Amino acid sequence: MGTPADSTRTPDSASPGPVPPEGAPPEPAPGLVPAGRTSPEAGPSRPEGGPVPPESGPVPPEGGPRGGLPPRPPVSLSPSRAADFMRCPLLYRLRVIDRLPEKPSEAATRGTVVHAVLERLFDAPAVERTPERARAMVPGEWQRLLAARPELAGLFTAAEGALDAAALSAWLESAERLVERWFTLEDPTRLEPAERELYVETVLESGLTLRGYVDRLDVAPATGDLRVVDYKTGKAPRPEYADEPLFQMRFYALVLWRLRGVVPRRLQLVYLGSGDVRTYDPSEADLLRTERRLLSLWEAIQEATASGDWRPRRTPLCGWCDHQALCPEFGGTPPPYPLARIAGTGPAVGENGPV
């Protein structure tokens, strides 16, 4: 069994020591591609501030249709989309198959900026990785993101169309506080990550493609032990909601195990919103169970793709969903199923009214 250790701070010098050999990071193993690089095997790298590459086709222009391409069945699975299906199959359909646009949010945009700061801070020499430097990077990373996604300016636009400078300033300060809190949880002067924003992809024996981005991968120089680190800008969840983020980390651990042949020694979630660090040490048995769970999940996704039966599921997170107007749970009607020829004739369950 893996060993959980909730709400703990793991010393950076403890096993599995995260500091790799000095110098440039080693070339990644096949299937491992650092952010900003691409390979035929790995597929596209994540655009600035964008999501994991889509599981059913190329990335469209922001806010528009997917390049005019017809809908396609799902072809791969990422931790986020797996979580979507487990939370609400209809949400998965609207995101992966219909590929409907979603409004940007201050919280998600803040997360993107904070992640960028924590990634790029390691470009500086160790002695210069200070809270002051990290805080000073926040406005620049916001401007970098804004240049790539100009529509985000609408988050801080007043009713008359002018910039709401006070709202933007308060938002930037909230991002700076999250960045500063990170220094109370980890010491970046003692860390030299092997990889940052690492795109990983592997194909299981079943043919299922798993893909995603790892925020940080640490490799212990003495033992080669792997530590997988994921930054969360929200608060640590209550115990009854802890499975989803841990499932995400096991997903990454499974992909790295299949790529490198080594089970990661430690999975580490860093919650900047609450100042918690939660760790879990997985075993091969854990990851085999995760693999079986993913295969079962993928079978359910394929069945839904073929039948068109994407049932909504009401959860406490529905209040944050952009698609309530299309959800039968809220009196809405989903759009016509775009893969109807795959699903056969007749309306699918959940298409034309409450389920």
HELIX and SHEET records of a PDB file:
HELIX    1   1 PRO A   79  ARG A   87  1                                   9    
HELIX    2   2 PRO A   89  TYR A   92  1                                   4    
HELIX    3   3 ARG A   93  ILE A   97  3                                   5    
HELIX    4   4 GLU A  106  ARG A  120  1                                  15    
HELIX    5   5 LEU A  121  ASP A  123  5                                   3    
HELIX    6   6 ALA A  126  GLU A  128  5                                   3    
HELIX    7   7 PRO A  131  ALA A  148  1                                  18    
HELIX    8   8 PRO A  150  PHE A  156  5                                   7    
HELIX    9   9 ALA A  165  TRP A  182  1                                  18    
HELIX   10  10 PRO A  188  ARG A  190  5                                   3    
HELIX   11  11 PRO A  239  TYR A  241  5                                   3    
HELIX   12  12 ASP A  243  ARG A  260  1                                  18    
HELIX   13  13 GLU A  284  SER A  307  1                                  24    
HELIX   14  14 PRO A  316  TRP A  320  5                                   5    
HELIX   15  15 GLN A  324  LEU A  326  5                                   3    
HELIX   16  16 PRO A  328  PHE A  330  5                                   3    
HELIX   17  17 ALA A  340  ALA A  343  1                                   4    
SHEET    1   A 7 THR A   3  ALA A   5  0                                        
SHEET    2   A 7 ASP A 276  ASP A 281 -1                                        
SHEET    3   A 7 ARG A 266  TYR A 271 -1                                        
SHEET    4   A 7 LEU A 226  LYS A 232  1                                        
SHEET    5   A 7 THR A 209  VAL A 219 -1                                        
SHEET    6   A 7 GLU A 195  VAL A 203 -1                                        
SHEET    7   A 7 LEU A  32  VAL A  33 -1                                        
END                                                                             
